[in-house]
Amino acid sequence: MITVKTTIPLSLKEVWDFWTSPEHIEKWNFASEDWHCPKAVNDLRPDGKFSYTMAAKDGSVAFDFTGKYTSILPFSAISYQIEDGRKVTVEFEFKEGSTHITERFEPETIHSHELQQQGWQSILDEFGRYATKQGGVK
């Protein structure tokens, strides 16, 4: 498993809403400024499906990141299986005035573990910047 983490100075409810609402997902689900997420569909329930379109802003490449939820513990943890069979768990914990997110995922075999960790961490960092800004924290 590969692990990425972040801490956001917002309530658990705010972080959960920014993480799970399609209108917010579209604004943070990308690893760099030259990418974006033009479409997000999220049926947040066990056996519910999600699909996030990730695309280069110049139109050169796009793909759908899809999967199915296996477990939802509101305001605590989300587990899902990506379309290729890999498993992911996202844990949310509120302590000391901030929400801590820990995301663990099974690596794929094409790219190095380091590259995968950097990519997923970049997306998580983008989420942190977005959520913090939306939450009015400077």
C-alpha positions in Angstrom: 0.0 0.0 0.0 1.1 3.6 -0.7 0.0 6.3 1.8 -0.5 10.0 1.4 -1.6 12.4 4.0 -2.7 16.0 4.6 -4.1 18.2 7.5 -6.7 20.8 6.8 -7.7 23.5 9.4 -11.4 22.9 9.0 -14.2 20.9 10.6 -14.8 17.3 9.7 -18.1 18.2 8.1 -16.6 20.9 5.9 -13.8 18.6 4.7 -16.2 15.7 4.1 -18.5 18.0 2.0 -15.6 19.3 -0.1 -14.3 15.7 -0.6 -17.6 14.1 -1.6 -19.7 16.7 -3.4 -19.3 16.6 -7.2 -19.5 20.4 -7.6 -16.4 20.6 -5.3 -14.6 17.5 -6.7 -14.6 19.2 -10.1 -12.6 22.1 -8.6 -9.8 20.2 -6.9 -9.4 16.7 -8.4 -6.2 17.2 -10.5 -2.5 17.0 -9.8 -1.2 20.2 -11.5 -2.5 23.5 -12.9 -2.4 22.2 -16.5 -5.0 19.6 -15.7 -8.7 19.9 -14.6 -11.7 17.7 -13.7 -14.5 18.8 -16.0 -17.0 16.2 -14.8 -17.6 14.4 -11.5 -20.4 11.9 -10.7 -20.5 10.5 -7.2 -23.0 8.1 -5.8 -21.7 8.0 -2.2 -23.1 4.7 -0.8 -22.0 1.1 -0.6 -22.0 -0.3 -4.1 -22.5 3.2 -5.5 -20.3 4.2 -8.4 -18.2 7.3 -9.1 -16.6 8.7 -12.2 -14.3 11.6 -12.4 -13.1 12.9 -15.8 -9.5 14.1 -15.6 -8.2 16.0 -18.5 -5.3 18.1 -19.7 -6.5 21.7 -20.2 -4.9 21.8 -23.7 -7.2 18.9 -24.7 -4.3 16.5 -25.5 -5.4 13.7 -23.2 -8.4 12.8 -20.9 -9.5 9.8 -19.0 -12.2 8.7 -16.5 -11.2 7.6 -13.1 -14.0 5.2 -12.1 -14.8 2.8 -9.4 -17.3 1.4 -6.9 -17.6 2.2 -3.1 -17.3 -0.8 -0.9 -17.8 0.9 2.5 -18.9 4.4 3.7 -18.5 5.4 7.3 -19.8 9.0 7.3 -17.3 11.5 8.5 -14.8 8.7 9.2 -13.8 6.5 6.2 -14.5 5.8 2.6 -13.3 2.6 0.9 -13.6 1.9 -2.8 -12.3 -0.3 -5.6 -11.0 1.3 -8.7 -12.2 -0.1 -12.0 -8.8 -2.0 -12.4 -9.4 -3.8 -9.1 -7.1 -1.8 -6.9 -8.4 -0.9 -3.4 -8.3 2.5 -1.8 -9.2 3.7 1.7 -9.5 7.3 2.8 -9.7 8.0 6.5 -10.8 11.3 8.1 -10.0 12.2 11.7 -10.7 15.5 13.5 -8.2 16.4 16.2 -6.6 19.5 17.6 -8.8 21.8 15.5 -8.0 20.2 12.1 -9.1 17.4 9.9 -6.5 14.8 9.1 -6.8 12.8 5.9 -4.9 9.6 5.3 -5.3 7.9 1.9 -4.0 4.4 1.3 -4.0 2.8 -2.1 -2.7 -0.3 -3.9 -0.2 0.7 -6.5 -0.4 -0.2 -10.1 2.4 -1.9 -11.9 3.3 0.6 -14.7 4.7 3.5 -12.8 7.1 3.6 -9.9 5.7 3.7 -6.3 7.5 7.1 -5.9 5.8 8.6 -9.0 2.4 7.2 -7.9 2.8 8.6 -4.4 3.8 12.0 -5.8 0.8 12.1 -8.1 -1.7 11.1 -5.4 -0.1 13.5 -2.9 -0.3 16.3 -5.5 -4.0 15.7 -5.8 -4.4 15.6 -2.0 -2.4 18.8 -1.7 -4.7 20.5 -4.3 -7.7 19.4 -2.3 -6.1 20.9 0.9 -5.6 24.2 -0.9 -9.1 24.2 -2.3 -10.8 23.3 1.0 -8.8 25.7 3.0 -9.6 28.6 0.6 -13.3 27.6 0.5 -13.4 27.4 4.2 -12.2 30.9 4.5 -8.9 30.1 6.2 -5.9 32.2 5.2 
